[in-house]
Amino acid sequence: MRSSSSPTGFTKISESTAGGPQGSPITNLAFPIIINKTVKDTEARFEGVEIRCIQDDADIIGSPILIFGAHGAERARQGQPSAQQV
């Protein structure tokens, strides 16, 4: 983090011990390869639902009933877990 009191202009606030480094060429290849099967399996399990991913950003497209369950859309608006999560 930037710091006006540090001689270097930066202060270390944390250290990452999991995952890959941001912007690493290996991470950019490995993460999509690792999640690909799960994304495809999920799409196959829920006909009418599409999942589109760019790196670690994912969009789930489909009817709210298919995505959240019969009462899940209303529960999601109320900040409650869906029936599938309970």
N, CA, C and O atoms as a DFTB+ gen file, in Angstrom:
344 C
 N C O
     1  1       0.850      -1.156       0.000
     2  2       0.000       0.000       0.000
     3  2       0.903       1.228       0.000
     4  3       1.980       1.219       0.596
     5  1       0.459       2.267      -0.666
     6  2       1.251       3.497      -0.690
     7  2       1.326       4.114       0.703
     8  3       0.366       4.086       1.472
     9  1       2.486       4.665       0.999
    10  2       2.695       5.264       2.313
    11  2       3.621       6.470       2.175
    12  3       4.696       6.366       1.585
    13  1       3.208       7.601       2.714
    14  2       4.056       8.792       2.666
    15  2       5.142       8.751       3.737
    16  3       6.107       9.513       3.664
    17  1       5.000       7.866       4.739
    18  2       5.982       7.793       5.819
    19  2       7.058       6.727       5.575
    20  3       8.032       6.661       6.325
    21  1       6.900       5.895       4.543
    22  2       7.874       4.846       4.246
    23  2       8.935       5.374       3.287
    24  3       8.612       6.113       2.357
    25  1      10.210       5.001       3.501
    26  2      11.278       5.453       2.598
    27  2      11.069       4.991       1.152
    28  3      11.485       5.676       0.217
    29  1      10.423       3.828       0.965
    30  2      10.199       3.326      -0.388
    31  2       8.901       3.862      -0.996
    32  3       8.683       3.747      -2.202
    33  1       8.041       4.449      -0.156
    34  2       6.750       4.923      -0.626
    35  2       5.659       3.878      -0.524
    36  3       4.505       4.133      -0.868
    37  1       6.036       2.681      -0.041
    38  2       5.071       1.596       0.090
    39  2       5.207       0.931       1.448
    40  3       6.295       0.899       2.023
    41  1       4.091       0.395       1.967
    42  2       4.071      -0.362       3.202
    43  2       3.423      -1.708       2.925
    44  3       2.361      -1.776       2.307
    45  1       4.065      -2.785       3.384
    46  2       3.514      -4.127       3.226
    47  2       2.395      -4.308       4.233
    48  3       2.584      -4.098       5.431
    49  1       1.208      -4.706       3.730
    50  2       0.079      -4.889       4.646
    51  2      -0.334      -6.346       4.783
    52  3      -1.016      -6.702       5.744
    53  1       0.067      -7.204       3.833
    54  2      -0.270      -8.620       3.944
    55  2       0.614      -9.434       3.003
    56  3       1.291      -8.899       2.126
    57  1       0.581     -10.742       3.220
    58  2       1.330     -11.657       2.365
    59  2       0.388     -12.758       1.900
    60  3      -0.319     -13.364       2.706
    61  1       0.381     -13.010       0.607
    62  2      -0.471     -14.051       0.053
    63  2       0.252     -15.388       0.133
    64  3       1.406     -15.511      -0.278
    65  1      -0.452     -16.400       0.674
    66  2       0.148     -17.725       0.770
    67  2      -0.643     -18.772      -0.011
    68  3      -0.291     -19.952      -0.009
    69  1      -1.711     -18.338      -0.679
    70  2      -2.524     -19.276      -1.457
    71  2      -2.827     -18.670      -2.817
    72  3      -2.834     -17.451      -2.982
    73  1      -3.079     -19.544      -3.791
    74  2      -3.409     -19.063      -5.127
    75  2      -2.174     -18.661      -5.898
    76  3      -1.045     -18.836      -5.437
    77  1      -2.401     -18.128      -7.055
    78  2      -1.300     -17.699      -7.903
    79  2      -1.153     -16.195      -7.871
    80  3      -2.088     -15.481      -7.508
    81  1       0.006     -15.717      -8.245
    82  2       0.209     -14.273      -8.240
    83  2      -0.638     -13.585      -9.317
    84  3      -0.832     -14.126     -10.405
    85  1      -1.128     -12.407      -9.004
    86  2      -1.934     -11.628      -9.936
    87  2      -1.135     -11.347     -11.210
    88  3      -0.008     -10.856     -11.150
    89  1      -1.727     -11.663     -12.352
    90  2      -1.088     -11.378     -13.628
    91  2      -0.060     -12.396     -14.074
    92  3       0.569     -12.213     -15.116
    93  1       0.127     -13.459     -13.319
    94  2       1.112     -14.471     -13.696
    95  2       0.645     -15.223     -14.941
    96  3      -0.529     -15.582     -15.031
    97  1       1.539     -15.469     -15.904
    98  2       1.151     -16.233     -17.089
    99  2       0.686     -17.650     -16.743
   100  3      -0.185     -18.192     -17.423
   101  1       1.247     -18.249     -15.708
   102  2       0.846     -19.593     -15.292
   103  2      -0.579     -19.567     -14.726
   104  3      -1.395     -20.426     -15.062
   105  1      -0.876     -18.592     -13.875
   106  2      -2.209     -18.472     -13.299
   107  2      -3.247     -18.233     -14.389
   108  3      -4.340     -18.797     -14.344
   109  1      -2.908     -17.401     -15.364
   110  2      -3.833     -17.110     -16.460
   111  2      -4.189     -18.349     -17.264
   112  3      -5.272     -18.403     -17.847
   113  1      -3.327     -19.330     -17.313
   114  2      -3.610     -20.591     -18.004
   115  2      -4.233     -21.627     -17.072
   116  3      -5.186     -22.311     -17.446
   117  1      -3.699     -21.741     -15.871
   118  2      -4.113     -22.812     -14.958
   119  2      -5.543     -22.656     -14.463
   120  3      -6.297     -23.629     -14.472
   121  1      -5.937     -21.474     -14.036
   122  2      -7.264     -21.300     -13.443
   123  2      -8.389     -21.683     -14.404
   124  3      -9.259     -22.464     -14.016
   125  1      -8.417     -21.174     -15.639
   126  2      -9.490     -21.589     -16.558
   127  2      -9.486     -23.086     -16.853
   128  3     -10.547     -23.691     -17.004
   129  1      -8.319     -23.676     -16.934
   130  2      -8.239     -25.119     -17.180
   131  2      -8.836     -25.885     -15.999
   132  3      -9.541     -26.875     -16.192
   133  1      -8.556     -25.431     -14.792
   134  2      -9.034     -26.118     -13.590
   135  2     -10.555     -26.013     -13.441
   136  3     -11.198     -26.993     -13.066
   137  1     -11.144     -24.842     -13.727
   138  2     -12.592     -24.692     -13.514
   139  2     -13.430     -25.143     -14.712
   140  3     -14.649     -25.261     -14.586
   141  1     -12.820     -25.396     -15.857
   142  2     -13.561     -25.722     -17.073
   143  2     -14.513     -26.902     -16.879
   144  3     -15.683     -26.807     -17.251
   145  1     -14.042     -28.011     -16.307
   146  2     -14.890     -29.196     -16.136
   147  2     -16.075     -28.905     -15.222
   148  3     -17.193     -29.335     -15.507
   149  1     -15.850     -28.191     -14.145
   150  2     -16.930     -27.855     -13.222
   151  2     -17.977     -26.985     -13.910
   152  3     -19.175     -27.202     -13.730
   153  1     -17.542     -26.014     -14.688
   154  2     -18.474     -25.149     -15.413
   155  2     -19.296     -25.976     -16.405
   156  3     -20.519     -25.839     -16.460
   157  1     -18.638     -26.824     -17.181
   158  2     -19.342     -27.654     -18.171
   159  2     -20.287     -28.645     -17.499
   160  3     -21.404     -28.848     -17.974
   161  1     -19.859     -29.263     -16.404
   162  2     -20.722     -30.199     -15.664
   163  2     -21.959     -29.491     -15.112
   164  3     -23.057     -30.048     -15.138
   165  1     -21.787     -28.280     -14.618
   166  2     -22.903     -27.515     -14.080
   167  2     -23.892     -27.163     -15.182
   168  3     -25.103     -27.279     -14.988
   169  1     -23.390     -26.737     -16.331
   170  2     -24.277     -26.445     -17.462
   171  2     -25.045     -27.692     -17.896
   172  3     -26.233     -27.610     -18.207
   173  1     -24.383     -28.834     -17.920
   174  2     -25.042     -30.082     -18.321
   175  2     -26.113     -30.499     -17.310
   176  3     -27.147     -31.048     -17.689
   177  1     -25.866     -30.242     -16.052
   178  2     -26.812     -30.633     -14.991
   179  2     -28.064     -29.771     -14.990
   180  3     -29.150     -30.256     -14.672
   181  1     -27.925     -28.506     -15.341
   182  2     -29.049     -27.571     -15.305
   183  2     -29.343     -27.087     -16.719
   184  3     -28.844     -26.046     -17.148
   185  1     -30.166     -27.862     -17.443
   186  2     -30.526     -27.513     -18.815
   187  2     -31.222     -26.149     -18.827
   188  3     -32.117     -25.889     -18.023
   189  1     -30.801     -25.296     -19.740
   190  2     -31.360     -23.951     -19.834
   191  2     -30.540     -22.911     -19.096
   192  3     -30.848     -21.721     -19.159
   193  1     -29.499     -23.344     -18.398
   194  2     -28.606     -22.418     -17.699
   195  2     -27.278     -22.392     -18.442
   196  3     -26.723     -23.438     -18.780
   197  1     -26.777     -21.192     -18.690
   198  2     -25.471     -21.034     -19.330
   199  2     -24.530     -20.332     -18.363
   200  3     -24.938     -19.451     -17.607
   201  1     -23.282     -20.731     -18.400
   202  2     -22.263     -20.069     -17.590
   203  2     -21.180     -19.588     -18.541
   204  3     -20.633     -20.371     -19.318
   205  1     -20.874     -18.310     -18.480
   206  2     -19.840     -17.727     -19.319
   207  2     -18.774     -17.131     -18.411
   208  3     -19.072     -16.340     -17.517
   209  1     -17.531     -17.522     -18.653
   210  2     -16.434     -17.081     -17.795
   211  2     -15.334     -16.428     -18.618
   212  3     -15.022     -16.863     -19.727
   213  1     -14.767     -15.396     -18.063
   214  2     -13.532     -14.807     -18.558
   215  2     -12.624     -14.745     -17.344
   216  3     -12.827     -13.941     -16.435
   217  1     -11.609     -15.618     -17.347
   218  2     -10.732     -15.777     -16.186
   219  2     -11.578     -16.076     -14.945
   220  3     -12.285     -17.083     -14.927
   221  1     -11.528     -15.234     -13.909
   222  2     -12.260     -15.534     -12.675
   223  2     -13.586     -14.778     -12.569
   224  3     -14.206     -14.764     -11.506
   225  1     -14.020     -14.156     -13.654
   226  2     -15.329     -13.509     -13.690
   227  2     -16.306     -14.443     -14.378
   228  3     -16.050     -14.890     -15.496
   229  1     -17.420     -14.745     -13.728
   230  2     -18.398     -15.674     -14.295
   231  2     -19.791     -15.054     -14.259
   232  3     -20.167     -14.381     -13.299
   233  1     -20.539     -15.296     -15.320
   234  2     -21.944     -14.895     -15.397
   235  2     -22.772     -16.158     -15.546
   236  3     -22.459     -17.025     -16.361
   237  1     -23.838     -16.257     -14.749
   238  2     -24.775     -17.368     -14.846
   239  2     -26.032     -16.811     -15.500
   240  3     -26.644     -15.876     -14.984
   241  1     -26.414     -17.387     -16.634
   242  2     -27.513     -16.871     -17.439
   243  2     -28.617     -17.920     -17.494
   244  3     -28.363     -19.082     -17.810
   245  1     -29.825     -17.511     -17.192
   246  2     -30.963     -18.416     -17.255
   247  2     -32.105     -17.920     -16.405
   248  3     -32.027     -16.859     -15.784
   249  1     -33.158     -18.694     -16.384
   250  2     -34.327     -18.358     -15.585
   251  2     -33.958     -18.348     -14.097
   252  3     -33.252     -19.243     -13.632
   253  1     -34.426     -17.352     -13.353
   254  2     -34.149     -17.340     -11.911
   255  2     -34.613     -18.616     -11.208
   256  3     -33.995     -19.048     -10.235
   257  1     -35.697     -19.217     -11.697
   258  2     -36.173     -20.464     -11.084
   259  2     -35.139     -21.567     -11.264
   260  3     -34.913     -22.362     -10.352
   261  1     -34.503     -21.622     -12.446
   262  2     -33.469     -22.636     -12.670
   263  2     -32.212     -22.345     -11.862
   264  3     -31.547     -23.268     -11.390
   265  1     -31.890     -21.088     -11.703
   266  2     -30.651     -20.717     -11.016
   267  2     -30.802     -20.775      -9.498
   268  3     -29.941     -21.316      -8.805
   269  1     -31.911     -20.211      -8.978
   270  2     -32.073     -20.090      -7.529
   271  2     -33.022     -21.105      -6.919
   272  3     -33.068     -21.238      -5.697
   273  1     -33.788     -21.831      -7.743
   274  2     -34.801     -22.743      -7.224
   275  2     -36.157     -22.066      -7.202
   276  3     -36.263     -20.874      -7.493
   277  1     -37.192     -22.812      -6.860
   278  2     -38.566     -22.319      -6.951
   279  2     -38.793     -21.035      -6.157
   280  3     -39.463     -20.127      -6.649
   281  1     -38.265     -20.938      -4.965
   282  2     -38.465     -19.745      -4.150
   283  2     -37.161     -18.976      -3.958
   284  3     -37.089     -18.017      -3.189
   285  1     -36.149     -19.419      -4.668
   286  2     -34.825     -18.829      -4.478
   287  2     -34.694     -17.401      -4.936
   288  3     -33.984     -16.620      -4.304
   289  1     -35.373     -17.022      -6.042
   290  2     -35.254     -15.651      -6.533
   291  2     -35.773     -14.670      -5.486
   292  3     -35.158     -13.632      -5.243
   293  1     -36.890     -14.998      -4.876
   294  2     -37.443     -14.132      -3.833
   295  2     -36.519     -14.121      -2.618
   296  3     -36.278     -13.070      -2.025
   297  1     -36.010     -15.278      -2.253
   298  2     -35.083     -15.353      -1.110
   299  2     -33.813     -14.561      -1.392
   300  3     -33.276     -13.911      -0.495
   301  1     -33.327     -14.611      -2.638
   302  2     -32.121     -13.870      -2.999
   303  2     -32.364     -12.372      -2.852
   304  3     -31.493     -11.652      -2.364
   305  1     -33.533     -11.896      -3.268
   306  2     -33.861     -10.471      -3.121
   307  2     -33.920     -10.077      -1.652
   308  3     -33.625      -8.934      -1.302
   309  1     -34.298     -11.015      -0.791
   310  2     -34.403     -10.738       0.642
   311  2     -33.089     -11.000       1.375
   312  3     -33.005     -10.814       2.589
   313  1     -32.061     -11.431       0.637
   314  2     -30.779     -11.712       1.254
   315  2     -30.717     -13.028       1.996
   316  3     -29.829     -13.224       2.826
   317  1     -31.651     -13.949       1.713
   318  2     -31.678     -15.258       2.362
   319  2     -31.052     -16.282       1.442
   320  3     -31.060     -16.087       0.226
   321  1     -30.507     -17.370       1.973
   322  2     -29.975     -18.435       1.127
   323  2     -31.084     -19.120       0.360
   324  3     -32.220     -19.184       0.828
   325  1     -30.763     -19.635      -0.818
   326  2     -31.760     -20.384      -1.589
   327  2     -32.035     -21.715      -0.922
   328  3     -31.267     -22.153      -0.066
   329  1     -33.121     -22.363      -1.304
   330  2     -33.482     -23.662      -0.747
   331  2     -32.390     -24.679      -1.005
   332  3     -32.193     -25.596      -0.208
   333  1     -31.671     -24.525      -2.126
   334  2     -30.603     -25.470      -2.460
   335  2     -29.394     -25.281      -1.550
   336  3     -28.583     -26.198      -1.418
   337  1     -29.252     -24.113      -0.918
   338  2     -28.129     -23.842      -0.037
   339  2     -28.439     -24.199       1.403
   340  3     -27.523     -24.344       2.212
   341  1     -29.720     -24.345       1.742
   342  2     -30.131     -24.605       3.142
   343  2     -29.908     -26.058       3.473
   344  3     -30.187     -26.486       4.593
